Amino acid sequence: MPDIQEMFKEAWSHALAGVNAAEAEAEKVLGKLADAAGFSPDDVKRHAREFGERLTTQRRDLEKAIDDAVKKTANRFRIPTQSDLESLQKRVDAVAARVEALAKERAAG
């Protein structure tokens, strides 16, 4: 069975590629509209900046929505997060240290 995390990473990569392609196409369309509308260079810069800001906001919202969906789905499969693994590692290290200390006490005692 394919690794679930790899599947999510690949889906995320494809989603970002789609967003990048949409942004590039939007920039082309904006340039064509500016030429057709007879905007001045300053108007074009202002509109492009406003448009870019909206795209950036929408992209962040989309990335957050996808990230939340991936986390929610991963939780359903009970796939541990990096934070879960780090917490577990700390607990294992603490138990190992206690076992080592007890072994040294027995050897000395």
N, C-alpha and C positions, 0 to 999 in steps of 0.2 A: 504494500500500500504506500503511495507517495507520502512524503513527509508533509503534514498539514501546515506547519510553519512555512515551509518552502512554497507551498501553494499560495498561502496568503501573501508572502513576499512577492511572488510573481504577479499576482493579481494587483497588488499595490503598485508595482512597477508599471504595469500596463495602464492603470488608471492615471498615473502621473504623466506617462507618455501621451495619453489622450488629451489631458489638460494642456500640456505643452503645445501640442499640435493645434488645439483650439485657440490658444493665445496667439500663436504665430499667424493663423488664418485671420483672426480678429484684427491684428495689426495691419495686415494687407488690406483688408476691407476698409479699415479706418483711413488708410492712406488714399485709397481710391475715392472714398466719399469726400475727403478733404479736397482733393483735386477737382472733383465734379462740382462741389459747392462753392469753390472759389475762396476758400478760407486763406487768411494771411498766415505766414509762418508762425506768428505768435499764437493765432487761434488754433492752429494745428497742434502746437506744443501744449497749449492749455487743455485742449480736448484729449489729446493723447495721455497727458498726465492724469487727468480725471478718470479716463477710461482705464488706464493702468492701475490706478488706485482701487477702482471697483473690482477689476480682475484679481488683484492681489487679495483683496478681502474675500472675494468669492472662492478663490483657490484655497485660502486658509480654512474657510468654512467647510469646503469639500474635503480637504485633507483631514480635518478634525472628525467629520462625519464618518469617513472611511475608517480612520483609525479607531474610533469608538465602535464601529460595527465589527471590525476585526477583533478587538478586545472582547466584545460581547460574545462573538462566535467562538473564540478561543476558550473563553470561560465555560461555554457549554461542553466543550470537549475536555475540559479540565486540563488544559495545557498550561503548565506553570510559566509565570512571567519571569523575567530576569530578576526582579525584586524577590519573588518567591524563592528562586534558586539561591540567591545570595543569603536570604534569611535562613534557609535550610542549611546552607554551608556553615554559617555561623553557629547554628545549633549543633551540628555534627562536630565541629571543631571544639566546642565547649565540652561535649560529652567525651571526646577523645582525650582532651586535657585532663578531665576528671578520672578517666580510666587509667591514664598514665600515672597520675599522682597516686592513685590507689595501688597500682602495681609497684611503684617505688616504695610505698609504705610497707607493703607486704615483704618486699625483698630486704628492706632494712630492718624490719621488725622481727 
